[in-house]
Amino acid sequence: AYAWDFGVDGTTDDVSNFLLPEFTYPAPGTYTVTLVANPGSACTDTTTVDITVNEEINASFNPPDPQCISSNSFDFEGQGVFPSNGTTFLWDFGTDANPTTSTEQSPQDIVYSSSGEKEVILTVFYEACQTDHSEELLVASPSSINFNIPDDLKCAPYELQFSNFSES
C-alpha cells in the first residue's frame, strides 16, 4: 500500500494511493513530496523529496518579410516569456541556410542558398523546461523580365499588342 502527498499547501486533493500516480502542479514553486510505503503496518517507511516547478515559458518570433534569393540576409529576434538569466536558445534555420543553427537570442545575417518557403524553429530552454515555436519565411525566386513586340512597320497612329513573358 502507498500513501502519496504531493505537497500543495491548502488542499487535500494532492494525495494518491496508486503505485505510479500522476499529479499536475497548479503553480510554480517548491513542493515537498512525501511517500509512505505500507502506512500503519509494522514495516512502514517514509521518504520525502523536494520538487521545484518553474514558471511556464514560451517562445515566439515574427518571421521576416520575404527577400529575393539573390541578395537575402535575414535577421531574427527571439521573443516570448522566459527569465532573462539562465535562458538559452537554439534556432534551426534549415539545411540550406548559412549558418544552419544559432544559439543567440537574436541572430543576424542568415543567408539562404535556395528559394522557397523555409521553416524556422526557435527552441527556448530554461532549467528543465523547453518550448518550441516555428514560423515560415519566404525566399523569393528572382523575377524573369521579358516581353516581345511584333517586328513590322510602325506608323502613327499605331496600336501595338505587347506580349509579356515575365515571371515574378
Secondary structure, 3 states (H helix, E strand, C coil): CEEEECCCCCCCCCEECCCCCCCCCCCCEEEEEEEEECCCCCCCEEEEEEEEECCCCEEECCCCCCEEHHHCCECCCCEEECCCCCEEEEEECCCCEECCEECCCCCCCEEECCCEEEEEEEEEEECCEEEEEEEEEEEECCCECCEECCCCCCCCCCCCCCEECCEC
